[in-house]
Structure formats: structure tokens, C-alpha cells
Amino acid sequence: MFSFESFDIKLDTEFIGRNFVFSEEADSTNSVLLDKGNKYTINGTVFYTEKQLKGRGRKNRPWYSAKELNLLFSILLSNKKYITENPVLLNFAASLAVGNALENLYQLKVELKWPNDVLIDGKKLCGILIESTSEGNKIDRLVIGLGINVNQTMFQGSYSIPPTSVKLEINENAERERLLAEVLNNFEELLLVLIESPENILKDWKQRCSMIGDKISITEGEEVKYGIFEDVDENGFLLLKDNNDRIEKIHCGDVSLR
């Protein structure tokens, strides 16, 4: 059972998670915060649930998570100071927040996969999904959804990347409240860095992305592209070099090693 008191005493933020909404179950934490009818407007609101009925990742792929074993939550950004038109760098900041927490608390060696996955030894421990709503042509709220495998040890279904969890990696139960507080503490710090010095977010993310320089394939819909993962640009987009040394900027897609 998640203990709010244990979590709250470890939370050291100004605004991220200070409005904390707990739910035993929800269709999707992102959907709850995106729906303006629910009247969640406070910047930094965190909506947390123990079970998602319609959890999803990128491209509406289902995200399965056992009840009361993992961390399923979304963060609302509604203050225009923190709303970016480019969600890729926000993805990077969120994945760094998780990666830094895993390294600091459990000494795990983290790899970050473009654009939004956190891996341990090639296995997926966390996925991130950023969604937004707009007023006219301006984004008026951003929601960062995170699913972190903490104490789950059995996973149903088939996966393009095999899943893992903190418990599987450290061979003991992890305190979810401590991990959540650490992730949110890190995220608030990194959000401020992103606003003031986005190049530092890029630098830190690239240091943990082991695929840069490798031969990869990128799948987007029915189309598959091949080349070398040359770099990411200042906006976080992937730069793919083909056999003729031409560089193509990739905005989205599933990356695999060849």
C-alpha cells in the first residue's frame, strides 16, 4: 500500500507534486490530467494511481502494470513558463530524472533510449508519454506520464524490448515512496535547467545514450529507415546518416539496433 506520509516527508520541491492526487484506479493518469472537465489546473499537480485500466504508451500501445507494485503517475505543467513547444527535450529531462534516481538510490547503470525510454542492460524499466492540449495554436497544458516498473517480477504479453524492474535488478523490494519523491525532486531541478540551459540537458542525456554512433533502424508506421545514429540536434531530434553520408532529421519513430 502506497504511504502518502512516507512519500511527502521525502518530497523536496517547490511546486512539482505539492498538489498530489491519489487514486486507487484510473483509466489513464494522462487522460485524467488532460481532461479539462476534471478541473486540475495547478501547475505541478501529480496524479498517481495504483492501477491503470487503459494504460498506454506511444502510439496507443497498451502499458500493463500490476496493481500496487509499480509507479504510475502524470505531472501537469500549466504555467506557460514551463510549457515548451518541443516535447523531446522535456522527454529527455524526465528520463534523466528517472535515470538519476535509479543511479543515486540503487547504483544501477542506466541507458537512455531515444526518445523516451529508460533501460537497464538493454531491458526497459520505464516509459514516458508526453501529451498536450491547446487553446488556438498555443499549447495550454502539458502532461508528462511515467510508468516505472518497481516491484513487479512477472510481465504478461510480448515486448519489442524485454521489461525489467528495480526489484529484478537489485534482488529485493524497493520503497516506491522514496523512488517517487526522488524522481519528482530531480524532475523539478531538471525542468529549471531545461528552461535556463537546455544544452546541459542535451549533454547529460547524450552521455547516457549508448546508441549514438551505432547502426540502427527506425520504424514509423509502415516505413523503415536504416543508417547510423549520428547525433541528436539542439532540439533533441535524431540525426540519421545514410549510406551516402546524407543526414536526415527524425522527429519520431521506434529505434532498434541493427
N, C-alpha and C positions, 0 to 999 in steps of 0.2 A: 504493500500500500504506500502510495506516494505521501510523504510528510511535508506539508507546506512549511511548517515551522522550521524543520531541518534545512529546507531549501532557502527560506527567507533569510536566515541568520548568516548564510554564506554569500548572499547576493550583495555585490558591492558596486552598484550602478547608480547613475543619476536618474535615468528615465527608462532604460530597457528593462522590462519585467516588473516595474514598480506597480503597474496595473496588471495583475496576474489573474487570469480567469481559468478555473479548473472545471473540467467536465469528465464524467465517467466515460461517456462515449459521444462521438460526433461523426457525421458523415465524412468530413474532411476539415482539418483545422484551417487550411487556407480558405475554403469556401465560407466558413463562419465569419472570418475577418473581412473577406471581400464583399460580403452581402451588407450593403448599407442599411438594410432594414433591421439588422441586429444592433445598430446604433453603437458600435465600437468605434470611437473616434480618437481616443487618447494616444498620442504618439508614444511608441514603445510598448504598447499593450502586447502581452504574450497570452495566447490562447493555448491551453495544454489539455490533452485528453489521454486517457489510458487505453482507449480503443477507437480506431477509425473504422467506420462501416464502409466507406468508399475512399480509402486512402489511395493516393495516386502520385506518380512521378511525372517526369517529362513525357509528352505525347500521350497523356492519359493512361500510361501503363499502371496497372494496379500495384500498390505497395502494401504487402502483407506484414502484419506485426502482431505478435502475441500480446494479449492483454496484460498490463501491469508488469511487463518485463523490460520495456524499452522507453525511449523518449520520443514523443510525437507532439510537436508544437509549432506554432507560427508566430512571427513577430510582425506587428503592424508599424509601418512608417507613414505618418500622415502629415508631418511637418515638412513644408517644401524645402527647408534647409537640407533635409536628409534624402529627399526624393531625387533619384538620378534617372536620366533618360536612358542610361546604359546599364542594364541589369547584370552584364557579365562581370564587371568589377565588383558589384555587390555580391555576386556568387562567390568570387574569389575571397572577399572579406569573410563571408560566412563559413566557407570551407577552411580558411585559416583559423577562424575562431574555434572550430571543432578540432582541427589538427593540433593546435597549440595546447588545447585542454587535454587531449589524449597523450601528448608527449609529456606535459607537466605532471599529470596525475598518475600515469601508468607507464611512463618511459617507453611508449610504443613508437616504432618508426613508421611515420605516416607518409603516404604518397598521395598527391592530389592529381586527379584526372580531369582534363578539360571536358566540359566547362564546370561541372558541379558535383563531382563525387569525391569521397574521402575513402582511401583504400589502405589496407594493411597487408603487405606481402601479396599484392595483386587481388585481394578479396575486398568486397565492398562492405564498409561498416556504416556509412552514412550517405544519404542522398538529400539533395536540396532542390527545391522548386520555388522559383520566384514568379509571382503573378501580380497584375496591377489592374486598377480601374482608372478611367479617365473622365474628365469634365471637358467637353470640347476636344481640343487637340493636346491637352495637358494632362499628364498623369497626376491624379489627386491622392492615390494611396498605393503603396507598395506592400506586398505581403511576402515574407520570406518563410517558407515552410521547410522544416527539417525533420527527418526521421533518422534516429540514431539507434543502431542495434546495441543494446547494453547487456542484458542477461538472458537473451534468447539463445538457445543452442541447437534447435531444430528448425529448419526452414522448408516450407512447402513450395511446390511449383518448380519451374525450370528457370534458370537465370543465365543471361549472357555473361555476367560477371559473378563468380561464386560469392555468396554472402558470408560474412563473419560477424562476430560480436565482441564486445570488450571481454565478456566472460570467457569466450573461447580462446582469446589471445592471452589472458592473464591467469586462466585456470581458477578463477574464484569470482564470486559475485562482486559487482561494482555498485557503489552507492549512487543511485540515479540522481538524487537531490544535489549532491556535491558536483557531479558532472554537469548537470543543467546550469547550476549557478556559475560554474567556471566558463562554460560556453557563452553565457549571456554577458558576463563580465568582459570576456575577451572581445565579444562582438561590439559592445559599445565603444571600447577603446579603438578597435579597428575601423569602425564607422567614422570616427573623428579623423583618423589617419587618412581614410579614403577621401574625405572632403578637402583636407589640407594638403596632402601629399600622395596622390594616387599612385605615383611612380614607386612608392615604397611598398604598397600592396602588391603591385606587379612583381617587384623584385623578390619579395618573400614568397609569393605564390610560385614563381618560376623555379626557385631553389628546391621546391618540394615536388615539382612535376618532372618525373624521371623520363617521360616520353619524348621530351624535346630532343630533337636530333635523330629520332628513330623513324623507321619506315612504318607508315600507318595506312589504314583505310578509314574513310569517313562515309557513313551511311546516312542519307537524309531521304526518307521516303523510299522510292524505288531506285534512287541514284546512288552509286558507289564511286567514290573518288580515291585515287591512290597517290601516294607521294611521301615526302619527308616532312615531318613536323618541324618546320624551320624555326618557329618562334611564335610568340603572341605579340600583337601590336599594342599601342598605348591605350587602346580601348578594350583590350582583352580578347580580341578576335584572333582565331588561329590562322597562322600563315603557313600554307601548304605549298611546298616546292615540288613541281612535277619533273618528269624525266628531261625536259628541255630547260630546266632551271627557271621556269616561269613561276612567279609567286601568285597564289590565289588567296584572297581573304575569305575565310569561312566563318559565317555568323552562327551556325548551329549544325548539329549532327552528332552521331554516335561514333566515337573514335575507338579503333581497335588496332593492336599491334599486328603487323603482317609477319 
